[in-house]
Amino acid sequence: MQIWEAIVLGIVEGVTEFLPVSSTGHLTITEKLMGIPIDDKGVTAFTAVIQVGAILAAVIYFRNDIIRFVKALFQGLFKAEKRQGEDWRMAINVIVGSIPIVIVGLLFKDYIEGVLRSMWFVAAGLVLWSLVMTLGDHLGKQRRGEAEVTWKDSLIIGLAQCIAVIPGVSRSGATISASLFRGLDRVAATRLSFFLGIPALTAGGILEAFTRSKEISETVGWTATGVGVVISFIVAYISIAWLLRYVAGHTFAAFVYYRVAVGGIIIGLLWGGAITAT
């Protein structure tokens, strides 16, 4: 992979990782348009590894929250009174909400990296999940804040996160929609999506780096991969700050319109034979 290609893909990853538009879907689309084989194991691993850059941006952005959660978790393990605090509950919520995607990711890893790497899945995920996002945005009561999140909420939201193994659905889109259906407000839903994404995507990226090291080296190259990670980190940090400000005063309608438009264009290109599915 050329360095300029890694830069482009790093920008795409950084912009889309936390927006409810599907980073994997956009990376797949971009790779396809640049002539990069989207079904290549090394390329698939590359897209997972550069997510670590975006996740690192989230860790740094939310470092104060994360430090509080980790501190409360360890204190709660030894002191019962510490288990009554909000930070302890949020730490447990993140752990509970992360379990489903770990199980699904490990059990269906080959399927996720194989059959689902199709432009038809990307297009369908973009369009069909937009309906779910619209319903969540309009039907969700949005009466509950972050302090009121329960482990049951986190488990349900974590299960929704598993649907995002389908490119185009969007991990943040799935978790935010589920949060809205559970009555959380948009800011709480978005922050919880960030927190659930950190362990899931970090584990996925590290796993791919170790298990697909040879493929990455032969197909993409570690220099290009490193560049992609750095670029995704820089762009994602900016994207996180923007998104939190945006959702405080807007619905997710703009993202829905965008998703449907992109999905429709991809379906048209596939239907007309301008591009192939894999």
C-alpha positions, 0 to 999 in steps of 0.5 A: 500500500502506498503512503498516500493511500494509508493517509486517505484511509486514516482520514476516513477512519478518523472521521467516521469511527465515532460518527453513526455512519460506519467506519468499516463501511466507509473504509471498504467503499474507499478501498474499493474505489482506490482499487485495493482488494477489500477481500484481502486478509492483510487489508482487512487486518489493516482496517482493524489495526488503524482503528486503534489510532482512533481509539487512542484518541478516545482514551486521551479525550476521555482520560479523566473519566477512564481514570475515575472508572478504573480507580472506582473499579479497583476500589470497589473490589475491596471495599463494599461502600465504594460499589455504591458510587456512579463511577463503579456502576459505569465501570461495571456497565462498560464491562458488561456491555463489552462481553457480547461483542467479544464473544461474537467477534471470536466465534464469527471472526472468519465469517466477519472477515469473509462473507460480510466483506461485500459491498452489498452488505455495506450498502444494505447496512447503511440504508436499512439501519438508517430506519432504526436510527430514525425510530430511535431518534423519534421514539426514544424518551431521552429522559435519562442521563448517564448516571441512570444507566443500569447493567441491563441497559449496557447488556442490551446496548452491548448486544446491539453493538454485535449487529455492527459486525455487518459493515454499514450498520455502524458500531456507534449507530447501533449503540446510540440507537439502542441507548435512545430506545432505552430512554437515554438522552443523545449526549449520554447515548453518545458518551456510552457509545465511546466508552463501549467502543474503547475495549471492543475496538482495542481488543480487535485491533491488537488481535488482528495485529498479532494474528495477521502480522504476516499478511499486513507485512506482505500486503500493506506494510507496517510503515503504511499501517503506522501512518494510518494509525497516526492519521486516524488518531489526529482526525478522530480526536477532532471528530470526537470533540465535534460530535459531542458538541453537535449531538447536544443540540441536534438530532441524528437526521443529518447522518441518516440522510447521508447514510441513505444517500451513500447506500443508494449510490453504492446500490446503483453502482453495483446494480449497474455493474460499475463496481463489483461486490468484492 
